[in-house]
Amino acid sequence: VFSLLQGSRHELGTALVQHPLIKAVAFTGSLAGGRALFDLAAARPEPIPVFAEMGSVNPVFLLPGALASGSGALAEHYADSVVLGVGQFCTKPGLLLAVQSSMLDAFVQRVEARLLAKQPEPMLHLGIKQNYLHGVHKVAVSTGVETVVDLKQREPENCLAGPALFRTTGGTFLANPELAEEVFGPSAIVVACSSFEQMLQVAGELRGQLSATVHAIPEEENDCRQLFNLLERKTGRLILNGFPTGVEVCSAMVHGGPYPATTDSRSTSVGSSALYRFLRPLCYQGFTPGLLPEELRGL
């Protein structure tokens, strides 16, 4: 049975979550929206589970060897991943971290050139566009943040949105936790760390994510291991030498992660295991074969 209820007010979602016949909720959207539905469900006379997919910046860590071996292609692929779907993929890599070097400077210049060549495209609706403008402005006016690519399209009366790119230091990022908040749209922040140790410190301070990516060469396996030991506690999907915007529907996929990426890190919203969100275990003890459900007879 499939039903579609359309509405532009929060009352519709509230009524659905509070209805006694609703036994579970799946949601994709903002942290504020998902948390509101989660709290409503918990306050019901009969609380129900809410599987909300919410905020994630999907950090990408570039190790020096990867930068040295192919920064040109990496820069193009990274920029394309940021703007895919006008930055409205929940797996958009909105945060990139690397150790400060001339190679990183060259990488950022290539990303800048790639983004400047992109034309503004329409976001899903005006509300999302206006939230994007607000989020970009909040980052742009933050102390210690440099604007690398400024918005081409600022008019709030249409849905067109262009890319934005910012740069800051590891120290500034650590001192300003709000820089780790998701900006929904085609924007990203490059964090230049003073050392690999500071990169590890930043990784340790990150909140729950849908994905985390590391680009490295085989000789950097030890550094990769240190990063992954931290990141596996922060995310639902670890990626080596790839980009997170491709989410394959398969049994191995995990599209979830610790809060605030989701409200339940034990589940996934993509892949075969997503079905388990709407199932519960049931034990039949002492049943004769004739009383068992047909599917269980003969097992």
N, C-alpha and C positions, 0 to 999 in steps of 0.2 A: 504494500500500500504506500503510495507516495502522495503527499499533500504539499502544496506550496502556498504559504501565507505571506503576502507582501505588505510592508508597512515601513514608514519612515520614523516612527516614534519608538522609544524604549519600552513603552507599555506592552507592545506586542510580544517582545522577547520575555518580559517579566511574566506575562500571563501564561506563556507556554511552559516556562520553567516551574511555575507554581501549580500548574494543573495536576490534579491527583493521578491522572492516567499516564502522565509522562514519568518514565522510570530511569531515564539516563539522558544526558545532554552532551552533544559534541558541538564545538564552537571553534571558529577561526577568526581572529580579529585582534583588537588592541588589548593591551594589558588591563586597562581600566574596564573595558567591556567584559572581558573574560573573568576578571576578579569579581565584578558585580554579579554576574550570573552564578559564579561559584558560591558567593555568600548567600544569594537568594535560595539556592538549592539546599545549602546547609541549614538554613533557617526554617525549612518546611517541617510540618509535623512528622513527615516521613522523609528524611534527607535522602537525596539521590546523588549518584556520582556525576561530576561534570568533567569532561575531557576537553579542556580548553587549550588551544594552541595560540600563544600570545606573542610576547616580545622576544626578539633574538637579533643580535648583530652579526652572528656567524663569523667569528674572527679568522683571519688568514695570517699565518706566521711564515714569513719569508726568511729562510736561513741564507747566510752569505754565499754558500756554494751554489744554491739555486739561482740567486741573483747574478752571479758571475757567469753561469753557464747558459742562461737564456732569458735575460731580463726583457728583451724586446718582445718576444712572443708572450711572455708572462704578463707584461703590462697590457697588451692588447686583449688577452683573454680575461684579465681581471676587470678592465674597463667594460668589456662586453657583458660580463656577468653582473656587474653593478647596475647597468641600465636595462637588462633584460626585463621585458614586461613593464617598462617604465619604473623599474625598481620596486615593483609590487609583489615580487616573489618573497615569501616568508623566509627563504634561504638566501636572500641577497647578502653578499659578503660586505657588510657595511663598515668593517674595521680591518685594517691591514697593519701588521706590526713587523718591523725589521730593525736591525741594528744600524745606527747612523753611519753612512759611508758615502763616498762619491758614487758608488753603484746604486745606492738607494736614490740619490738625487737624480741620476739619469733615469731610473725607473719611474719616479714621480713625473718627470718631464714627459715621458712617453705616455703615461696614463692621462696626463693633462691634455696632450695633443689629441689623443683618441676621443676623450670626452668632449673637447671643443668641437670636434667634427660631427657630433651627434646633434640632431635637431630635436626640439621639444616635441613630445608626443602626449596624447590625452591619457590622463589617469581615469580611474573608474567613475568617480563623481566629484562634484565640487568640494564636498566635505573632506575627502581624502587630499585633494589638492591644497586646500586651505591649511590642513594639519601639516602637510609637507612644508609649506611656506613657513609656518610657525616653527617647526622643528629645525629647519635649515637656519633660520634667523637666530634661534637660541644658540646653536653651535657657533655661528659666525661672530656673535658678540661676546663669546666666552674669552676670558683672559688667557693669553698664551696660545691662541689658535689662529693660524694663518689660512686665509682663503686662497686656494690655488685655482679653482674654477668656480666662478660666480654664476648665479642663475641667469639664464637668458629670458625666462618667462616668469614674471612676478605678478601678472594681473590675476586677482582673485576671482574675477567674474567668469573665467573659462577654465577648462580642465587641463590645458596644456602645461606640461612641466618639463624642464630641462635638467641636466645633471649638475651636481655640485660636488666639489672635492675640497677637503680641508686637510691641514697638516699640523701636528703638534708634537711635543716631546713626551717621552715616557714619564718624566717627572710631573709634567702638567696633567697628563691623563690620570695618573695615580692620585693627584690632589683634587681632581674634579670628577667624582663618580658619575655625574650627570652626562658626561661625554660618552659613557658606555650605554646610554639609552638608545633604543632603536628609533631611527628616523625613517618612516615608511615612505619610500620613494627613491629616486636614482641619485643618492648621495653617499659619500663614504668619507672616512677619516683615516689618514695615514699617521701612525704613531712611530716616531723615530726614537728608538731606545738607545740609551748610552752604552749598553752592553748586553750580552746574552743573559746575564744574571738579572738585569732589570726586565728583560722580556719575560723571564720566568716569573718575576714578581707580578707583572701585569697579568699574566695568565692565571696566577693564583688568586687575583682579586676579582676576576670576571665572575658574573653570575651565570645561571643556567642558560644554555644555548641549544638550539636545534642542531647545529653543526659546528665543527672546528676543523680547520685545514692547516696542514704544514707542507710547505714546499722545501725540499732538501735533495741533496745528492747522496749516494750510498756512503760516502766518507763521513757524513754527518749523522750517522745512525745513533750515536750516543746522545747527541743533543736532541734528536727526535724522540728518543726514549724518555728523556727527562720531561720534554713537553707533553708527550702523550700520557705519562704518569699523572700529570696534573689535569690534563684536559679530559681524560676519560671519566672524571668525577663531575665534569661540568656540562657534558653534552650527550646527545643521543646518537650522534654520527661523527666518527673520526675519518678524515679524508687525507690521503697522502698524494701530493702532486696532482691535484684536480681542483675542481671548483664546485661549490655546493648547490648551485641552481639547478642542476640536473638531478631530479628525484625519480628514480626508476620504481615502478610499481612491481614489486617482487617480494618473495618470502624473506629475503635478507634485509630489506629496507627497514630502518627505524627512523621515523619522522616524529621525534619527540625529544624530551630532555627535561632536566630539572627546572624548577621554578626560577624565574618567571617565563621560561620558554613554554612550559605547559603547567597545568595544575596537577598532573599525575605522570611522573617520569617512568612509570612501569608500562606505559602503553605507547602505541604508535598510531598516527592517523593516516598512514600510507603503508600499503603492503598487506600480506595475508594476515598478519597478526592483528591488524586493525579490527577484525571481526570480534576479537575477544573483549573489546570495550563493551559490547552489548550482549554478552553471555555471562552466566554465573555457574559455578560448579554445583552439582546436585548428586547426592549419594543415595542409592537404593540398597538398603540392607535387609537381608533375610527374604528377599523376594523369590517366589517361584518363577520359573521361566515364563509361564503364561501371563504373569502380571507385569513382567518387565516391558518397557517400551520395545517396539519391534526392532529398533536399531541395535539394542543391546542383547537380544536373544542369540544364544549360541556362541557368545564370546568367552 
